[in-house]
Amino acid sequence: MVGRYDIELYNNKVHYHLNIKRNITVLRGDSASGKSEFIRLLSAYNANPESSGITLISEKTCSVLTEENWRLFVESYKERIFL
């Protein structure tokens, strides 16, 4: 996947806005800067988008890679952003 993509993810308490440059992105930063909360919100949204209370705005589908599924997902989906 080539290009830059904006991702907005929010609920009634927090609002994240990221600009992604590649399809596999590693979140890094200081302790307590919101990385784990971002991943938790994205996972909750992916599990149940309609009733999660979370809004995702992204041109591409966004998914969270776990130790169990990362290789299968990366090989299977070409037009997806993985975090």
PDB file of N, CA, C and O in Angstrom:
ATOM      1  N   MET A   1       0.844  -1.160   0.000  1.00  0.00           N
ATOM      2  CA  MET A   1       0.000   0.000   0.000  1.00  0.00           C
ATOM      3  C   MET A   1       0.900   1.237   0.000  1.00  0.00           C
ATOM      4  O   MET A   1       1.842   1.328   0.788  1.00  0.00           O
ATOM      5  N   VAL A   2       0.609   2.162  -0.869  1.00  0.00           N
ATOM      6  CA  VAL A   2       1.414   3.361  -1.022  1.00  0.00           C
ATOM      7  C   VAL A   2       0.576   4.581  -0.688  1.00  0.00           C
ATOM      8  O   VAL A   2      -0.623   4.605  -0.967  1.00  0.00           O
ATOM      9  N   GLY A   3       1.188   5.588  -0.098  1.00  0.00           N
ATOM     10  CA  GLY A   3       0.487   6.832   0.173  1.00  0.00           C
ATOM     11  C   GLY A   3       0.380   7.132   1.646  1.00  0.00           C
ATOM     12  O   GLY A   3       0.911   6.415   2.495  1.00  0.00           O
ATOM     13  N   ARG A   4      -0.322   8.210   1.926  1.00  0.00           N
ATOM     14  CA  ARG A   4      -0.567   8.643   3.303  1.00  0.00           C
ATOM     15  C   ARG A   4      -2.065   8.563   3.569  1.00  0.00           C
ATOM     16  O   ARG A   4      -2.884   8.859   2.698  1.00  0.00           O
ATOM     17  N   TYR A   5      -2.399   8.166   4.765  1.00  0.00           N
ATOM     18  CA  TYR A   5      -3.802   8.015   5.136  1.00  0.00           C
ATOM     19  C   TYR A   5      -4.033   8.598   6.518  1.00  0.00           C
ATOM     20  O   TYR A   5      -3.248   8.373   7.439  1.00  0.00           O
ATOM     21  N   ASP A   6      -5.111   9.345   6.654  1.00  0.00           N
ATOM     22  CA  ASP A   6      -5.516   9.885   7.944  1.00  0.00           C
ATOM     23  C   ASP A   6      -6.453   8.905   8.621  1.00  0.00           C
ATOM     24  O   ASP A   6      -7.333   8.321   7.989  1.00  0.00           O
ATOM     25  N   ILE A   7      -6.247   8.739   9.912  1.00  0.00           N
ATOM     26  CA  ILE A   7      -7.108   7.889  10.733  1.00  0.00           C
ATOM     27  C   ILE A   7      -7.586   8.726  11.906  1.00  0.00           C
ATOM     28  O   ILE A   7      -6.784   9.339  12.610  1.00  0.00           O
ATOM     29  N   GLU A   8      -8.892   8.748  12.110  1.00  0.00           N
ATOM     30  CA  GLU A   8      -9.477   9.361  13.300  1.00  0.00           C
ATOM     31  C   GLU A   8     -10.239   8.273  14.040  1.00  0.00           C
ATOM     32  O   GLU A   8     -11.026   7.532  13.452  1.00  0.00           O
ATOM     33  N   LEU A   9      -9.994   8.194  15.325  1.00  0.00           N
ATOM     34  CA  LEU A   9     -10.651   7.211  16.176  1.00  0.00           C
ATOM     35  C   LEU A   9     -11.026   7.925  17.468  1.00  0.00           C
ATOM     36  O   LEU A   9     -10.178   8.531  18.123  1.00  0.00           O
ATOM     37  N   TYR A  10     -12.303   7.849  17.826  1.00  0.00           N
ATOM     38  CA  TYR A  10     -12.700   8.555  19.041  1.00  0.00           C
ATOM     39  C   TYR A  10     -13.958   7.968  19.648  1.00  0.00           C
ATOM     40  O   TYR A  10     -14.739   7.277  18.995  1.00  0.00           O
ATOM     41  N   ASN A  11     -14.118   8.273  20.920  1.00  0.00           N
ATOM     42  CA  ASN A  11     -15.354   7.993  21.642  1.00  0.00           C
ATOM     43  C   ASN A  11     -15.697   9.253  22.426  1.00  0.00           C
ATOM     44  O   ASN A  11     -15.209  10.332  22.090  1.00  0.00           O
ATOM     45  N   ASN A  12     -16.509   9.146  23.444  1.00  0.00           N
ATOM     46  CA  ASN A  12     -16.918  10.347  24.177  1.00  0.00           C
ATOM     47  C   ASN A  12     -15.851  10.864  25.149  1.00  0.00           C
ATOM     48  O   ASN A  12     -16.050  11.906  25.773  1.00  0.00           O
ATOM     49  N   LYS A  13     -14.713  10.150  25.290  1.00  0.00           N
ATOM     50  CA  LYS A  13     -13.674  10.568  26.232  1.00  0.00           C
ATOM     51  C   LYS A  13     -12.355  10.954  25.563  1.00  0.00           C
ATOM     52  O   LYS A  13     -11.673  11.865  26.033  1.00  0.00           O
ATOM     53  N   VAL A  14     -11.989  10.282  24.483  1.00  0.00           N
ATOM     54  CA  VAL A  14     -10.695  10.541  23.838  1.00  0.00           C
ATOM     55  C   VAL A  14     -10.873  10.672  22.332  1.00  0.00           C
ATOM     56  O   VAL A  14     -11.839  10.176  21.752  1.00  0.00           O
ATOM     57  N   HIS A  15      -9.907  11.357  21.714  1.00  0.00           N
ATOM     58  CA  HIS A  15      -9.932  11.563  20.263  1.00  0.00           C
ATOM     59  C   HIS A  15      -8.496  11.421  19.758  1.00  0.00           C
ATOM     60  O   HIS A  15      -7.592  12.124  20.210  1.00  0.00           O
ATOM     61  N   TYR A  16      -8.303  10.493  18.807  1.00  0.00           N
ATOM     62  CA  TYR A  16      -6.987  10.269  18.206  1.00  0.00           C
ATOM     63  C   TYR A  16      -7.044  10.649  16.733  1.00  0.00           C
ATOM     64  O   TYR A  16      -8.030  10.378  16.047  1.00  0.00           O
ATOM     65  N   HIS A  17      -5.982  11.277  16.258  1.00  0.00           N
ATOM     66  CA  HIS A  17      -5.837  11.570  14.831  1.00  0.00           C
ATOM     67  C   HIS A  17      -4.412  11.215  14.449  1.00  0.00           C
ATOM     68  O   HIS A  17      -3.458  11.787  14.977  1.00  0.00           O
ATOM     69  N   LEU A  18      -4.269  10.257  13.520  1.00  0.00           N
ATOM     70  CA  LEU A  18      -2.950   9.827  13.059  1.00  0.00           C
ATOM     71  C   LEU A  18      -2.856   9.985  11.556  1.00  0.00           C
ATOM     72  O   LEU A  18      -3.855   9.878  10.846  1.00  0.00           O
ATOM     73  N   ASN A  19      -1.656  10.240  11.080  1.00  0.00           N
ATOM     74  CA  ASN A  19      -1.364  10.253   9.650  1.00  0.00           C
ATOM     75  C   ASN A  19      -0.401   9.097   9.406  1.00  0.00           C
ATOM     76  O   ASN A  19       0.745   9.128   9.855  1.00  0.00           O
ATOM     77  N   ILE A  20      -0.878   8.070   8.685  1.00  0.00           N
ATOM     78  CA  ILE A  20      -0.125   6.839   8.472  1.00  0.00           C
ATOM     79  C   ILE A  20       0.554   6.887   7.107  1.00  0.00           C
ATOM     80  O   ILE A  20      -0.061   7.283   6.118  1.00  0.00           O
ATOM     81  N   LYS A  21       1.822   6.484   7.055  1.00  0.00           N
ATOM     82  CA  LYS A  21       2.574   6.510   5.801  1.00  0.00           C
ATOM     83  C   LYS A  21       2.787   5.126   5.201  1.00  0.00           C
ATOM     84  O   LYS A  21       3.194   5.022   4.044  1.00  0.00           O
ATOM     85  N   ARG A  22       2.532   4.090   5.931  1.00  0.00           N
ATOM     86  CA  ARG A  22       2.714   2.734   5.413  1.00  0.00           C
ATOM     87  C   ARG A  22       1.668   1.811   6.009  1.00  0.00           C
ATOM     88  O   ARG A  22       1.012   2.159   6.991  1.00  0.00           O
ATOM     89  N   ASN A  23       1.511   0.624   5.413  1.00  0.00           N
ATOM     90  CA  ASN A  23       0.403  -0.233   5.849  1.00  0.00           C
ATOM     91  C   ASN A  23       0.662  -0.964   7.160  1.00  0.00           C
ATOM     92  O   ASN A  23      -0.294  -1.386   7.810  1.00  0.00           O
ATOM     93  N   ILE A  24       1.909  -1.130   7.573  1.00  0.00           N
ATOM     94  CA  ILE A  24       2.198  -1.702   8.886  1.00  0.00           C
ATOM     95  C   ILE A  24       2.839  -0.597   9.705  1.00  0.00           C
ATOM     96  O   ILE A  24       3.896  -0.079   9.346  1.00  0.00           O
ATOM     97  N   THR A  25       2.201  -0.242  10.797  1.00  0.00           N
ATOM     98  CA  THR A  25       2.656   0.879  11.610  1.00  0.00           C
ATOM     99  C   THR A  25       2.843   0.422  13.046  1.00  0.00           C
ATOM    100  O   THR A  25       1.968  -0.221  13.626  1.00  0.00           O
ATOM    101  N   VAL A  26       3.980   0.756  13.604  1.00  0.00           N
ATOM    102  CA  VAL A  26       4.272   0.458  14.994  1.00  0.00           C
ATOM    103  C   VAL A  26       4.050   1.731  15.797  1.00  0.00           C
ATOM    104  O   VAL A  26       4.645   2.769  15.509  1.00  0.00           O
ATOM    105  N   LEU A  27       3.194   1.644  16.800  1.00  0.00           N
ATOM    106  CA  LEU A  27       2.956   2.797  17.669  1.00  0.00           C
ATOM    107  C   LEU A  27       4.012   2.806  18.758  1.00  0.00           C
ATOM    108  O   LEU A  27       4.227   1.806  19.443  1.00  0.00           O
ATOM    109  N   ARG A  28       4.665   3.946  18.906  1.00  0.00           N
ATOM    110  CA  ARG A  28       5.650   4.060  19.968  1.00  0.00           C
ATOM    111  C   ARG A  28       5.547   5.449  20.569  1.00  0.00           C
ATOM    112  O   ARG A  28       5.078   6.392  19.932  1.00  0.00           O
ATOM    113  N   GLY A  29       5.991   5.550  21.793  1.00  0.00           N
ATOM    114  CA  GLY A  29       5.931   6.832  22.487  1.00  0.00           C
ATOM    115  C   GLY A  29       6.142   6.639  23.969  1.00  0.00           C
ATOM    116  O   GLY A  29       6.357   5.524  24.444  1.00  0.00           O
ATOM    117  N   ASP A  30       6.077   7.729  24.685  1.00  0.00           N
ATOM    118  CA  ASP A  30       6.286   7.696  26.125  1.00  0.00           C
ATOM    119  C   ASP A  30       5.203   6.879  26.823  1.00  0.00           C
ATOM    120  O   ASP A  30       4.111   6.673  26.293  1.00  0.00           O
ATOM    121  N   SER A  31       5.533   6.432  27.999  1.00  0.00           N
ATOM    122  CA  SER A  31       4.576   5.728  28.844  1.00  0.00           C
ATOM    123  C   SER A  31       3.397   6.644  29.129  1.00  0.00           C
ATOM    124  O   SER A  31       3.570   7.844  29.341  1.00  0.00           O
ATOM    125  N   ALA A  32       2.211   6.079  29.134  1.00  0.00           N
ATOM    126  CA  ALA A  32       0.966   6.795  29.442  1.00  0.00           C
ATOM    127  C   ALA A  32       0.615   7.857  28.406  1.00  0.00           C
ATOM    128  O   ALA A  32      -0.021   8.859  28.731  1.00  0.00           O
ATOM    129  N   SER A  33       1.032   7.639  27.150  1.00  0.00           N
ATOM    130  CA  SER A  33       0.694   8.610  26.098  1.00  0.00           C
ATOM    131  C   SER A  33      -0.531   8.197  25.287  1.00  0.00           C
ATOM    132  O   SER A  33      -0.945   8.935  24.392  1.00  0.00           O
ATOM    133  N   GLY A  34      -1.127   7.025  25.579  1.00  0.00           N
ATOM    134  CA  GLY A  34      -2.375   6.629  24.945  1.00  0.00           C
ATOM    135  C   GLY A  34      -2.272   5.515  23.916  1.00  0.00           C
ATOM    136  O   GLY A  34      -3.263   5.215  23.251  1.00  0.00           O
ATOM    137  N   LYS A  35      -1.111   4.893  23.763  1.00  0.00           N
ATOM    138  CA  LYS A  35      -0.949   3.833  22.757  1.00  0.00           C
ATOM    139  C   LYS A  35      -1.867   2.648  23.040  1.00  0.00           C
ATOM    140  O   LYS A  35      -2.579   2.189  22.146  1.00  0.00           O
ATOM    141  N   SER A  36      -1.857   2.163  24.244  1.00  0.00           N
ATOM    142  CA  SER A  36      -2.684   0.995  24.593  1.00  0.00           C
ATOM    143  C   SER A  36      -4.170   1.317  24.478  1.00  0.00           C
ATOM    144  O   SER A  36      -4.955   0.474  24.044  1.00  0.00           O
ATOM    145  N   GLU A  37      -4.556   2.517  24.859  1.00  0.00           N
ATOM    146  CA  GLU A  37      -5.968   2.912  24.756  1.00  0.00           C
ATOM    147  C   GLU A  37      -6.394   2.984  23.291  1.00  0.00           C
ATOM    148  O   GLU A  37      -7.504   2.575  22.952  1.00  0.00           O
ATOM    149  N   PHE A  38      -5.534   3.492  22.429  1.00  0.00           N
ATOM    150  CA  PHE A  38      -5.841   3.535  21.002  1.00  0.00           C
ATOM    151  C   PHE A  38      -6.087   2.123  20.467  1.00  0.00           C
ATOM    152  O   PHE A  38      -7.069   1.890  19.762  1.00  0.00           O
ATOM    153  N   ILE A  39      -5.201   1.184  20.800  1.00  0.00           N
ATOM    154  CA  ILE A  39      -5.343  -0.199  20.342  1.00  0.00           C
ATOM    155  C   ILE A  39      -6.597  -0.835  20.934  1.00  0.00           C
ATOM    156  O   ILE A  39      -7.302  -1.566  20.239  1.00  0.00           O
ATOM    157  N   ARG A  40      -6.887  -0.568  22.207  1.00  0.00           N
ATOM    158  CA  ARG A  40      -8.092  -1.107  22.833  1.00  0.00           C
ATOM    159  C   ARG A  40      -9.346  -0.587  22.133  1.00  0.00           C
ATOM    160  O   ARG A  40     -10.273  -1.353  21.868  1.00  0.00           O
ATOM    161  N   LEU A  41      -9.378   0.709  21.833  1.00  0.00           N
ATOM    162  CA  LEU A  41     -10.535   1.277  21.138  1.00  0.00           C
ATOM    163  C   LEU A  41     -10.692   0.697  19.737  1.00  0.00           C
ATOM    164  O   LEU A  41     -11.802   0.359  19.325  1.00  0.00           O
ATOM    165  N   LEU A  42      -9.592   0.581  19.006  1.00  0.00           N
ATOM    166  CA  LEU A  42      -9.673   0.019  17.660  1.00  0.00           C
ATOM    167  C   LEU A  42     -10.129  -1.430  17.695  1.00  0.00           C
ATOM    168  O   LEU A  42     -10.931  -1.842  16.856  1.00  0.00           O
ATOM    169  N   SER A  43      -9.641  -2.201  18.637  1.00  0.00           N
ATOM    170  CA  SER A  43     -10.079  -3.602  18.775  1.00  0.00           C
ATOM    171  C   SER A  43     -11.561  -3.681  19.116  1.00  0.00           C
ATOM    172  O   SER A  43     -12.281  -4.511  18.562  1.00  0.00           O
ATOM    173  N   ALA A  44     -12.018  -2.830  20.017  1.00  0.00           N
ATOM    174  CA  ALA A  44     -13.440  -2.818  20.391  1.00  0.00           C
ATOM    175  C   ALA A  44     -14.296  -2.407  19.204  1.00  0.00           C
ATOM    176  O   ALA A  44     -15.363  -2.979  18.979  1.00  0.00           O
ATOM    177  N   TYR A  45     -13.842  -1.426  18.447  1.00  0.00           N
ATOM    178  CA  TYR A  45     -14.582  -0.998  17.262  1.00  0.00           C
ATOM    179  C   TYR A  45     -14.673  -2.129  16.243  1.00  0.00           C
ATOM    180  O   TYR A  45     -15.746  -2.384  15.696  1.00  0.00           O
ATOM    181  N   ASN A  46     -13.557  -2.808  15.985  1.00  0.00           N
ATOM    182  CA  ASN A  46     -13.550  -3.905  15.015  1.00  0.00           C
ATOM    183  C   ASN A  46     -14.440  -5.064  15.455  1.00  0.00           C
ATOM    184  O   ASN A  46     -15.038  -5.734  14.613  1.00  0.00           O
ATOM    185  N   ALA A  47     -14.535  -5.305  16.751  1.00  0.00           N
ATOM    186  CA  ALA A  47     -15.365  -6.399  17.253  1.00  0.00           C
ATOM    187  C   ALA A  47     -16.856  -6.107  17.111  1.00  0.00           C
ATOM    188  O   ALA A  47     -17.649  -7.018  16.874  1.00  0.00           O
ATOM    189  N   ASN A  48     -17.238  -4.835  17.255  1.00  0.00           N
ATOM    190  CA  ASN A  48     -18.659  -4.496  17.210  1.00  0.00           C
ATOM    191  C   ASN A  48     -18.842  -3.022  16.849  1.00  0.00           C
ATOM    192  O   ASN A  48     -19.109  -2.208  17.732  1.00  0.00           O
ATOM    193  N   PRO A  49     -18.705  -2.666  15.582  1.00  0.00           N
ATOM    194  CA  PRO A  49     -18.706  -1.254  15.187  1.00  0.00           C
ATOM    195  C   PRO A  49     -19.976  -0.479  15.556  1.00  0.00           C
ATOM    196  O   PRO A  49     -19.886   0.676  15.973  1.00  0.00           O
ATOM    197  N   GLU A  50     -21.137  -1.083  15.412  1.00  0.00           N
ATOM    198  CA  GLU A  50     -22.387  -0.344  15.613  1.00  0.00           C
ATOM    199  C   GLU A  50     -22.662   0.006  17.067  1.00  0.00           C
ATOM    200  O   GLU A  50     -23.137   1.105  17.353  1.00  0.00           O
ATOM    201  N   SER A  51     -22.378  -0.891  17.977  1.00  0.00           N
ATOM    202  CA  SER A  51     -22.761  -0.643  19.373  1.00  0.00           C
ATOM    203  C   SER A  51     -21.570  -0.364  20.288  1.00  0.00           C
ATOM    204  O   SER A  51     -21.730  -0.357  21.509  1.00  0.00           O
ATOM    205  N   SER A  52     -20.380  -0.135  19.729  1.00  0.00           N
ATOM    206  CA  SER A  52     -19.200   0.099  20.561  1.00  0.00           C
ATOM    207  C   SER A  52     -19.143   1.510  21.128  1.00  0.00           C
ATOM    208  O   SER A  52     -18.452   1.743  22.120  1.00  0.00           O
ATOM    209  N   GLY A  53     -19.858   2.461  20.517  1.00  0.00           N
ATOM    210  CA  GLY A  53     -19.760   3.849  20.942  1.00  0.00           C
ATOM    211  C   GLY A  53     -18.488   4.520  20.453  1.00  0.00           C
ATOM    212  O   GLY A  53     -18.130   5.602  20.917  1.00  0.00           O
ATOM    213  N   ILE A  54     -17.811   3.875  19.518  1.00  0.00           N
ATOM    214  CA  ILE A  54     -16.542   4.360  18.989  1.00  0.00           C
ATOM    215  C   ILE A  54     -16.732   4.689  17.513  1.00  0.00           C
ATOM    216  O   ILE A  54     -17.427   3.974  16.792  1.00  0.00           O
ATOM    217  N   THR A  55     -16.112   5.769  17.076  1.00  0.00           N
ATOM    218  CA  THR A  55     -16.181   6.173  15.675  1.00  0.00           C
ATOM    219  C   THR A  55     -14.793   6.059  15.060  1.00  0.00           C
ATOM    220  O   THR A  55     -13.809   6.537  15.625  1.00  0.00           O
ATOM    221  N   LEU A  56     -14.724   5.425  13.902  1.00  0.00           N
ATOM    222  CA  LEU A  56     -13.486   5.316  13.136  1.00  0.00           C
ATOM    223  C   LEU A  56     -13.721   5.967  11.782  1.00  0.00           C
ATOM    224  O   LEU A  56     -14.664   5.623  11.070  1.00  0.00           O
ATOM    225  N   ILE A  57     -12.856   6.908  11.436  1.00  0.00           N
ATOM    226  CA  ILE A  57     -12.896   7.544  10.120  1.00  0.00           C
ATOM    227  C   ILE A  57     -11.557   7.241   9.460  1.00  0.00           C
ATOM    228  O   ILE A  57     -10.510   7.710   9.905  1.00  0.00           O
ATOM    229  N   SER A  58     -11.608   6.444   8.385  1.00  0.00           N
ATOM    230  CA  SER A  58     -10.395   6.051   7.681  1.00  0.00           C
ATOM    231  C   SER A  58     -10.759   5.611   6.277  1.00  0.00           C
ATOM    232  O   SER A  58     -11.759   4.924   6.072  1.00  0.00           O
ATOM    233  N   GLU A  59      -9.948   6.008   5.314  1.00  0.00           N
ATOM    234  CA  GLU A  59     -10.164   5.598   3.930  1.00  0.00           C
ATOM    235  C   GLU A  59      -9.924   4.098   3.745  1.00  0.00           C
ATOM    236  O   GLU A  59     -10.558   3.464   2.902  1.00  0.00           O
ATOM    237  N   LYS A  60      -9.013   3.538   4.533  1.00  0.00           N
ATOM    238  CA  LYS A  60      -8.682   2.115   4.479  1.00  0.00           C
ATOM    239  C   LYS A  60      -9.157   1.428   5.750  1.00  0.00           C
ATOM    240  O   LYS A  60      -9.301   2.070   6.791  1.00  0.00           O
ATOM    241  N   THR A  61      -9.397   0.147   5.670  1.00  0.00           N
ATOM    242  CA  THR A  61      -9.743  -0.647   6.838  1.00  0.00           C
ATOM    243  C   THR A  61      -8.536  -0.721   7.761  1.00  0.00           C
ATOM    244  O   THR A  61      -7.406  -0.894   7.304  1.00  0.00           O
ATOM    245  N   CYS A  62      -8.776  -0.589   9.060  1.00  0.00           N
ATOM    246  CA  CYS A  62      -7.703  -0.648  10.055  1.00  0.00           C
ATOM    247  C   CYS A  62      -7.903  -1.876  10.935  1.00  0.00           C
ATOM    248  O   CYS A  62      -9.020  -2.172  11.361  1.00  0.00           O
ATOM    249  N   SER A  63      -6.813  -2.587  11.202  1.00  0.00           N
ATOM    250  CA  SER A  63      -6.868  -3.787  12.030  1.00  0.00           C
ATOM    251  C   SER A  63      -5.719  -3.801  13.018  1.00  0.00           C
ATOM    252  O   SER A  63      -4.664  -3.214  12.775  1.00  0.00           O
ATOM    253  N   VAL A  64      -5.935  -4.475  14.132  1.00  0.00           N
ATOM    254  CA  VAL A  64      -4.891  -4.656  15.144  1.00  0.00           C
ATOM    255  C   VAL A  64      -4.281  -6.030  14.943  1.00  0.00           C
ATOM    256  O   VAL A  64      -4.994  -7.032  14.869  1.00  0.00           O
ATOM    257  N   LEU A  65      -2.960  -6.074  14.854  1.00  0.00           N
ATOM    258  CA  LEU A  65      -2.262  -7.348  14.753  1.00  0.00           C
ATOM    259  C   LEU A  65      -1.954  -7.862  16.147  1.00  0.00           C
ATOM    260  O   LEU A  65      -1.474  -7.122  17.005  1.00  0.00           O
ATOM    261  N   THR A  66      -2.237  -9.144  16.362  1.00  0.00           N
ATOM    262  CA  THR A  66      -1.861  -9.787  17.616  1.00  0.00           C
ATOM    263  C   THR A  66      -0.815 -10.848  17.310  1.00  0.00           C
ATOM    264  O   THR A  66      -0.566 -11.167  16.148  1.00  0.00           O
ATOM    265  N   GLU A  67      -0.218 -11.381  18.334  1.00  0.00           N
ATOM    266  CA  GLU A  67       0.779 -12.430  18.123  1.00  0.00           C
ATOM    267  C   GLU A  67       0.190 -13.610  17.373  1.00  0.00           C
ATOM    268  O   GLU A  67       0.881 -14.252  16.583  1.00  0.00           O
ATOM    269  N   GLU A  68      -1.077 -13.901  17.614  1.00  0.00           N
ATOM    270  CA  GLU A  68      -1.699 -15.075  17.011  1.00  0.00           C
ATOM    271  C   GLU A  68      -2.011 -14.897  15.537  1.00  0.00           C
ATOM    272  O   GLU A  68      -1.897 -15.853  14.770  1.00  0.00           O
ATOM    273  N   ASN A  69      -2.403 -13.704  15.120  1.00  0.00           N
ATOM    274  CA  ASN A  69      -2.939 -13.575  13.770  1.00  0.00           C
ATOM    275  C   ASN A  69      -2.111 -12.733  12.813  1.00  0.00           C
ATOM    276  O   ASN A  69      -2.515 -12.581  11.660  1.00  0.00           O
ATOM    277  N   TRP A  70      -1.004 -12.191  13.215  1.00  0.00           N
ATOM    278  CA  TRP A  70      -0.341 -11.193  12.387  1.00  0.00           C
ATOM    279  C   TRP A  70       0.092 -11.718  11.030  1.00  0.00           C
ATOM    280  O   TRP A  70      -0.122 -11.039  10.027  1.00  0.00           O
ATOM    281  N   ARG A  71       0.684 -12.884  10.958  1.00  0.00           N
ATOM    282  CA  ARG A  71       1.182 -13.393   9.678  1.00  0.00           C
ATOM    283  C   ARG A  71       0.035 -13.683   8.711  1.00  0.00           C
ATOM    284  O   ARG A  71       0.121 -13.341   7.532  1.00  0.00           O
ATOM    285  N   LEU A  72      -1.023 -14.303   9.190  1.00  0.00           N
ATOM    286  CA  LEU A  72      -2.179 -14.606   8.355  1.00  0.00           C
ATOM    287  C   LEU A  72      -2.795 -13.330   7.778  1.00  0.00           C
ATOM    288  O   LEU A  72      -3.097 -13.273   6.586  1.00  0.00           O
ATOM    289  N   PHE A  73      -2.979 -12.324   8.603  1.00  0.00           N
ATOM    290  CA  PHE A  73      -3.582 -11.073   8.140  1.00  0.00           C
ATOM    291  C   PHE A  73      -2.696 -10.346   7.142  1.00  0.00           C
ATOM    292  O   PHE A  73      -3.184  -9.875   6.115  1.00  0.00           O
ATOM    293  N   VAL A  74      -1.407 -10.247   7.425  1.00  0.00           N
ATOM    294  CA  VAL A  74      -0.505  -9.518   6.531  1.00  0.00           C
ATOM    295  C   VAL A  74      -0.452 -10.180   5.161  1.00  0.00           C
ATOM    296  O   VAL A  74      -0.417  -9.490   4.143  1.00  0.00           O
ATOM    297  N   GLU A  75      -0.445 -11.489   5.124  1.00  0.00           N
ATOM    298  CA  GLU A  75      -0.393 -12.205   3.846  1.00  0.00           C
ATOM    299  C   GLU A  75      -1.729 -12.150   3.100  1.00  0.00           C
ATOM    300  O   GLU A  75      -1.748 -12.218   1.871  1.00  0.00           O
ATOM    301  N   SER A  76      -2.840 -12.027   3.823  1.00  0.00           N
ATOM    302  CA  SER A  76      -4.165 -12.118   3.206  1.00  0.00           C
ATOM    303  C   SER A  76      -4.735 -10.794   2.723  1.00  0.00           C
ATOM    304  O   SER A  76      -5.505 -10.773   1.763  1.00  0.00           O
ATOM    305  N   TYR A  77      -4.378  -9.698   3.361  1.00  0.00           N
ATOM    306  CA  TYR A  77      -5.005  -8.414   3.068  1.00  0.00           C
ATOM    307  C   TYR A  77      -3.958  -7.404   2.593  1.00  0.00           C
ATOM    308  O   TYR A  77      -3.000  -7.106   3.306  1.00  0.00           O
ATOM    309  N   LYS A  78      -4.152  -6.892   1.396  1.00  0.00           N
ATOM    310  CA  LYS A  78      -3.187  -5.951   0.825  1.00  0.00           C
ATOM    311  C   LYS A  78      -3.580  -4.499   1.038  1.00  0.00           C
ATOM    312  O   LYS A  78      -2.699  -3.654   1.191  1.00  0.00           O
ATOM    313  N   GLU A  79      -4.847  -4.180   1.053  1.00  0.00           N
ATOM    314  CA  GLU A  79      -5.304  -2.789   1.164  1.00  0.00           C
ATOM    315  C   GLU A  79      -5.864  -2.523   2.564  1.00  0.00           C
ATOM    316  O   GLU A  79      -7.015  -2.112   2.713  1.00  0.00           O
ATOM    317  N   ARG A  80      -5.055  -2.756   3.566  1.00  0.00           N
ATOM    318  CA  ARG A  80      -5.484  -2.603   4.958  1.00  0.00           C
ATOM    319  C   ARG A  80      -4.348  -1.993   5.753  1.00  0.00           C
ATOM    320  O   ARG A  80      -3.180  -2.256   5.469  1.00  0.00           O
ATOM    321  N   ILE A  81      -4.672  -1.197   6.728  1.00  0.00           N
ATOM    322  CA  ILE A  81      -3.675  -0.631   7.629  1.00  0.00           C
ATOM    323  C   ILE A  81      -3.640  -1.497   8.885  1.00  0.00           C
ATOM    324  O   ILE A  81      -4.671  -1.741   9.511  1.00  0.00           O
ATOM    325  N   PHE A  82      -2.451  -1.953   9.243  1.00  0.00           N
ATOM    326  CA  PHE A  82      -2.275  -2.788  10.435  1.00  0.00           C
ATOM    327  C   PHE A  82      -1.537  -1.999  11.505  1.00  0.00           C
ATOM    328  O   PHE A  82      -0.558  -1.307  11.223  1.00  0.00           O
ATOM    329  N   LEU A  83      -2.018  -2.113  12.736  1.00  0.00           N
ATOM    330  CA  LEU A  83      -1.374  -1.476  13.875  1.00  0.00           C
ATOM    331  C   LEU A  83      -1.073  -2.529  14.918  1.00  0.00           C
ATOM    332  O   LEU A  83      -0.525  -2.214  15.974  1.00  0.00           O
TER     333      LEU A  83
END
